[in-house]
Amino acid sequence: MSQSLYPRRAVLKGALTGLAAIPVVALIGEAQAATKVDPTGAQAKALGYVADSSKIDAAATPSYKAGSKCVSCVQWQGKPTDAEAGCMIFAGNLVAANGWCKVYAKKA
């Protein structure tokens, strides 16, 4: 009989423990991702992000088109009814549905 470096029982126990940890890690990742974009942050300022597009001065922001909002942008990762959702531009952060930034691109 040969000696095994890793007994089968230990390998199975480790695999089951790893599988059980996956949902826990996913929940921790979701909890950390739920922070709002800070409009005064460097990335938000560089992209001209505002949390309320109704306060944009269209004359001072030539790339803004009336009615443009995060909720109608292709980068929006939520449902049309969500007040806040994820954004592919501001990864790991939430943007306001009524927000806007220079990367805005209307959904088809």
C-alpha positions in Angstrom: 0.0 0.0 0.0 1.4 3.4 -1.0 1.5 6.5 1.2 -0.4 9.4 -0.2 0.8 12.9 0.2 -2.8 14.2 0.4 -5.3 11.8 1.9 -8.6 11.7 0.0 -10.6 12.7 3.1 -8.5 15.9 3.6 -8.8 16.9 -0.1 -12.6 16.4 0.0 -13.0 18.3 3.2 -10.9 21.2 1.8 -13.0 21.3 -1.4 -16.3 21.4 0.5 -15.0 24.1 2.7 -14.0 26.1 -0.3 -17.4 25.7 -2.0 -19.1 26.8 1.2 -17.0 30.0 1.3 -18.0 31.1 -2.2 -21.4 32.7 -1.2 -19.8 34.4 1.8 -17.1 36.0 -0.4 -19.8 37.1 -2.9 -21.8 38.8 -0.2 -18.8 40.6 1.1 -18.0 41.8 -2.4 -21.5 43.1 -2.9 -21.5 44.9 0.5 -18.3 46.7 -0.4 -19.5 47.7 -3.9 -22.5 49.7 -2.5 -20.8 53.1 -2.1 -22.1 56.2 -3.9 -19.9 58.1 -6.3 -18.5 61.2 -4.6 -19.1 64.1 -7.0 -16.1 65.9 -5.5 -13.8 62.9 -6.2 -11.0 63.1 -8.8 -12.7 60.7 -11.3 -16.1 62.2 -10.9 -14.7 65.7 -11.4 -12.7 64.7 -14.5 -15.8 63.1 -16.0 -18.1 66.0 -15.0 -20.4 63.7 -12.9 -23.3 65.4 -11.2 -25.9 63.6 -9.1 -28.8 65.7 -10.4 -28.8 66.4 -14.1 -31.5 69.0 -13.8 -29.0 71.3 -12.1 -26.6 71.3 -15.2 -26.1 74.6 -16.9 -26.4 73.5 -20.6 -24.6 76.6 -21.8 -21.6 75.8 -19.7 -21.6 72.1 -20.5 -21.8 71.8 -24.3 -21.7 67.9 -24.3 -24.9 67.8 -22.2 -28.1 67.2 -24.1 -31.4 68.0 -22.4 -33.1 64.9 -20.8 -29.8 62.9 -20.6 -29.7 60.9 -17.3 -27.7 58.0 -16.1 -30.8 55.8 -16.1 -30.9 56.0 -19.9 -27.2 55.5 -20.5 -25.7 52.3 -21.9 -23.3 52.2 -18.8 -26.3 52.0 -16.4 -26.4 48.5 -14.7 -29.7 48.8 -12.9 -33.4 48.6 -13.7 -35.1 51.7 -15.1 -37.0 52.0 -11.8 -33.9 52.0 -9.6 -33.0 55.3 -7.8 -29.3 54.3 -7.8 -27.4 51.5 -9.6 -23.9 50.4 -10.7 -22.1 52.1 -13.6 -19.5 50.5 -15.8 -17.5 53.8 -15.8 -17.5 54.2 -11.9 -16.9 50.5 -11.2 -17.8 49.4 -7.7 -19.9 52.5 -7.1 -23.5 53.6 -7.3 -24.6 56.5 -9.5 -27.9 58.4 -9.2 -30.6 57.6 -11.8 -30.9 61.3 -12.4 -27.2 61.8 -12.6 -25.1 62.6 -15.7 -21.4 62.6 -16.8 -19.4 63.3 -20.0 -19.3 59.6 -20.9 -23.1 59.5 -21.3 -24.2 57.4 -24.3 -27.9 56.9 -24.9 -29.2 53.3 -24.9 -30.5 52.1 -28.2 
